């Protein structure tokens, strides 16, 4: 839901890709005004009220930074065949390092891209094989999701991941019992998967990141990659260092 209407983001299951084939269906409020209950009709064609969903241009000015600061940019769900290489170029441009929580099925489709990430000096980490809700899996399935992903990442990059991030942040004590890797969550979430707006996403990160923050984003989306350049363009003017999770917190 945004200030213009509804956006349904669907996964095209007709192809073998787990994440690459997204379909967006946009329905503006104006198109719904004759299909709704009269009590809702006027509300759908009025501007969003103050405090509701706002666009990037409505956000407050960026605050000044006081350094030094250390921030870990992390990227979930990749590697993506075109967006990830573009992201790597941006990170190199600003001398920034990041941590990539990779989905095993995506690595299987794009092993050369996964290798590019590792060779560029970024950290590669485990994000399960099928992006499943770990809490809904059996003990055997949990182990398979982790081990299979570690194996294919090691095969593609020569690096065995030591970090794991559960898809959707779904984890409990039972899942933890079957994971030998260090579980890494996040502290700043601009919801870039939901708001495909580079300005909005970048301003959220800049406004909320602090020393020691772990930012979660997704290199599946072109708008997220564009947001990263805006973030780095602004924040690297100050005493801010972008590093991997392991560099910031120790392995």
N, C-alpha and C positions, 0 to 999 in steps of 0.2 A: 504494500500500500504506500503510495507516495502522494505528493500534492496534486497530481494530475489524474490519478485513477488507480486501477489495480493492474499489477504485473504478475502474471503467472509464469514461473520458470520451471519448465518440464524437461525431464531427461528423455531423449529419444532412444527407447529401448530396442528399436529395430536394427541398430548396429551393434557391433561388438564392443565399442568404446564405452567405458564406464562414465567418463565425464566430458568428453570432447564435443558431444553432439547435443548441446542445449537448444531448447526451443523457447522463445519468449512470446507470450501472448499478452498484448497490452489492451486494456479496456478503459477508455477515458470515462470520467464521471458523467459527462454530457450524454454519452451513448446509453447510459443506464437510467436516465431520468424518467423515461416512459415505461420502464420495466420494474419499477419498485413501488412499494407501498407509499401512498400519498404523504405519510408522515416523514418519509426520508427524502422525498423528491426535492424539496428546496435545499436541504443540507448538501445534496450531492453536487449542486451547481454553484455553491458558495465557496469562496476561498477558504483554505484551511485556517482554523482559528489559531490565535497566538498560543504557542506552547505545543502545537502539533508538529507534524512532519514539516521540516523546512528544507529549502534548497541551499546549496553551497553559498550562494550569494547573500543569504540572509544570516549567515553565521557571523559572530562577533569578530573584530580584528584579531589577528594572531598576536599572542602575548610575547613580550621579550623573553629571552632565555638567559638563565644564569648557570654557567657551567662550573666544573666539568660534569658531563653526563655520559652514562653508558647505556645504550639501548640495544636490545636484540630484536631485529626484524625477523619474523618467521613466516614461512609460506607453506600452506597446506594444499594437498590434493593433486599436486603435479607429479612428474614434470609434464608441461604442455609443449607440444611440438613447435609452436611459434612464439607464444608469450614468454616462456621461460628463457630462451636465448635473448630476447629483447630485454628482459629484466636483468640478465647477467651483464649486458652491456651498460645498463644504467648504474648498477652497483659498482662496476669497475670504474666508470667515469668519476664517481664520487669516493672511490677508495673505501667502500663499505662492504662488510662481510655479513652474511645472513645464514640462517638455518632453514633447510628445506625438509619438511616432513612429507615424505613421498609415499604415494599409494602404490603398492606392489604391481597392480594391474597396469598402472600408467607407466611404470618403469619398464615393464615387459613390452609395452608398445613403443616406448621412446628411450631405449637403453643408451643411445648416443647422447641424448640430452642430459640424462642423469650423470653420465660421465663428464660432460662439460661443466656441470655444477661442481662436482668434486675437484676437477682439475683447476677450476678457478679459485680454489681455496675456501669454498663455502662448506658448511657442515651438512651432511646428509643424515636424515633421521627417518624413523619408521612411523607410518600412519595407517598401518594395517594393509591387507591385500585388496579387499573389496570395499573398503570404507563402510564397514558394517557397524551396527550398534553392538559394541562389545558386550554390554550387559545382557543382551538377549541371546548370546551364544553359549553353547556347551563348553565345558572345560577343554575338550579336544579341539573344538573349533577356534577357541581363543588362541591356543598354542599354535595352531596351523596358520592363523592370520599373521601372527608375529614372526614365526620362524620362516615362513614362505617369503615374506617381504624382506627380511634380513638377508636371506639367501640370494634373492634376485638383485637386491641393491649391491651386495658384495660382488656378485658376478659382473654387474654392469660397471661398477666404479672402482672395485678393488678395496672398498672401505666397508667395514661391518658396523652398522649403526649401534650406538649405545643409548640413544634417546627414543622415547615413544610418546606420541600424542594420540589419545583416543579420539576417533571420529565423533563429532558432535559434542565432545567433552564428556561422553558417557562412560563413566567408570565407577566401580564400587570395590569393596574389599575382596570379593570373590575374584574379580578380574585381576586385581593387583597381585593376588597369590600366584597367578600363572604367568606373570610378566617379570623377567629378570632385568629388563631395561629400566632406565630412570624415566619416570613419567613427568612430562613437561606440559603444563597448561599455558595460560596467558593472563596478562593483566590489562591489556588494552585491546578492545575489539571494535573496530569501526564498522563491522557488518558489511564489508565490501561485497559479499556475495548477494546481499539484499539491495544495497544502494549502489548502482552501477554509475557512480558520479565521482570522478577523480577529485574534484574540488572538495566535495563534502567529505570524502574519505580522508583526504590528506589533512584537512582542517581538524577533523576529529582526532587523528593521531597526534598532530602537533599540539592540540589543546589539552590532551590527556596524558601524554607520555611524560614520565619522570625518570630520574636516575634509577636504573635497574629494571625498567619496564620491559616486558616481553609483549611485543605487538603481533597479533595474528592477522594474516591476510592470505589471499589465495592467488596463486599465479596462473589460474585458469582463465582469469578475466582480464581483458585488455585495459579496462578502466582502472583496475587495481595496479597494473604495471605503470600506467600513467600517473597514478597517485603517488607511487614510490618516488618518481622523479621530482614531483612537487615537494614531497617530504624532505628528500635529501637536499634539494636545491635551497630550501629555507634553513633547515636545521644545521647543515654543515657550515653555515656562516658563523656558527657559534661553537663553543667548546663541547661538541657532542661527538662521541665515537660510536659507530655502529659495528657491533661484533656478534659473534655466534653465541648461542646459549652457553655452550661449554666454556668458552673463553670468559664469559661474564661470571658464571657461577662455579666454574671448576667442574671437571668430569666426575 
